[in-house]
């Protein structure tokens, strides 16, 4: 019960500090090191541009949004292998030409030309599939692994750090208010809170 009350109090103080900062009313706000702020900006930039690169490359490889959605769903369900031999639009065109050529007759010039064009388009379609697979494995997958791995860890640690900072600044603000109001009985408690949070920050850093 005491733990729940303490946790609720921490969340309330954190929310109050966050709101005051957003409204420009906070008297205490710990500033990060300039180099650290630069690293945070670099991380944000890397995340944003990596997401944009992935999105635009996927659109380039598969312009049809319905096909992209189908591929996404099958990938999430681990069923992408269900349609490995599904013909792409280039192969479909090639198959249509071959069938038309057979209908017109292989011995006729028009029919034989259609068949040759169809076979060429099918080869192009196969090569395009290989190209897509190569891009997916060699480029898109490493980018997604970066977002799911390193970037997710950075985001998690950044969130923890920000919560610690809010707790520290909330405790400092409380300590300052107690001094102003001359509530000496509460001042040692506020100082203890600041010391505890600082110790926690140092422990996390180590």
N, C-alpha and C positions, 0 to 999 in steps of 0.2 A: 504493500500500500504506500509506504514512504517512498519507494522507488518510483512508483507511478506519479506521485505528487511532484517529486523532484523533476522527473522527466517533463511533466506538463509545464512546470514553472520555467524550465529551460527553453522549451519550445515557445512559450509566451514571450519571454524576454528576447529571444532571437527574432521572433516575428515583429515585436515592437521596435527593435533596433533596425531591422530591415526597412520597415515602413518609414521610420524617421529619416533614414538615409535617403530613401526615394523622394521624400517630401522636402529634403534639404533642411531638416530640423535636428539632425544628429549633431551633438556637441563633440562626440568622440568617434573617430573612424581611423583605424590603423591603415596606413598607406603601405602598399607593397613596395619592395625594392624596384628601382627603375628597370634594371635588367630583367627582373622577374616579370614585370608588366610587359616588357617587350616579348618575352618568351610566350606569355599568354596570348598576345596578339598574333604571334607566329603560329601558335597552335590553332587558333580560331581560323586564321587564313588557310592553313593546311587542310583543315576539316572541310571548310566551305568549298574550296576549289577541288578537292578530291571528290566530294559528292557531285559537283557540277560536271567534272570530267567523266565520272562513271555514267551519269544520266545521259550526257550528250553522246558518248560512245555507244551506249546501248541503243539510243534512238537512231544513230547512224547505221549500226549493224542490223537493226530491225525497226524500220520506220512504222510498221503497222502496230498501233497501240494494243489491239486485241491480241496479236501474237505475242507481244511483250508480256501482257498480263498472263496469258496461258503459260508461257515459259516460267514466269515468276512463281505461279501457283504450283506448277509441277516440280520446280526446284525446291520449294518449301516442303512439298510432300515427298521429296526424294523419289519422284517418279519421272524425272527428266529422261530416263533411259527408255521410257515407254515409246517415245516417238523419235528415235535416233535417225531413222531412215525416212522421215517425213520429207517429201520433196519440197524444195523452195520454189519461188516463182520462176527462177531461171530454168530449173529442171522441168517444171510444169510446162513452160513454153516449149522447151525442147521435145518433151513427150508429145505435145499437141502437134508439132511440126512433123514428127516421125509418123504419127498415126495418119495425118493428112497426106503425107507423101505415099504411104502404103495404099491409101484409098485412090489416089491419082495414078498410082502404078510406079513400081520401082524402075521399070524400063523406060519410062517417059522422063524427059529432061526436067520438067517441073517437079514431078514426084521425087526423083533422085536428089534434086537440089534441096527440096524440103527435108528429106531424110538426113542429108549431110549437115544442113544447118541445125537440125534438131539434135543430132549427135554432138555437134560442137557446143550447143547450148547446155546439153547435159554435162559435158566435161567442165564447162565454165561453172555450172551449178555446184558440181562436186568440189571444185577448187575453192569456190566461195565458202562452202561449208568448212573446208579445212582452214581457210583464213579466219572465219569467225571463231572456230575452236581454238586456234592459235592465239588470237587476241584475248579471248576469254581466259585462257589458262595463263598466258604470259604477262598480261597487263591488267585486265579487270579484276581477276581474283586476288592478285597482290594488293591492289588498292582497297578492295573490300576487306581483306585480312587486316590491313592497316587500320581501317575504321573500326572493325570489330575487336581488334586487339589493343594496340598501343593507344589509339585515340580514345577508346572506351575507358581504359585504365587512367589516362590523363584526366578525362572528364570526371571520373569517380573521385580521384584524389583531389581535384580542384574543388569539387562540391564539399568534400570533407573539410578542406582547408578554409573554405568560405564560411562554413558553419562554425568552425573554431574561432575564426576572426569575429564573427557576429557575437559569439558568446563572450569573447574577451572584451570587445567594445561595450557590450551591454553591461558587463561587470564593472568596467571602468566608469561608465556613465552613472551607474548606481552608486559607486563609491564617491564620485564627485558630488552627487546630489545629497548624499548623506552628510558630507562635510559642510556643504552649504547650509543645510538645515540643522547642523550641529547635533545630529543624532549619533552621539558617540557610542551608544550601545550597539548600533548596527554597523558602524564603520569597520570594526574588526572583522565582522562577517563578510562585508563587501571586499575587504582586502584579502581575506582568505580565498574568496571566489576568484579574484584576479590571479593570485598565486597558483591556485589549483589549475586554472586554465592555461596559464603560461607553462606550467610544468607539463601539462598534457601536450601542448604544442611542441615543446622541446623533445618530449618522448617520441612523438610521431615523426619528427624530423630525423631522429636517430634511427 
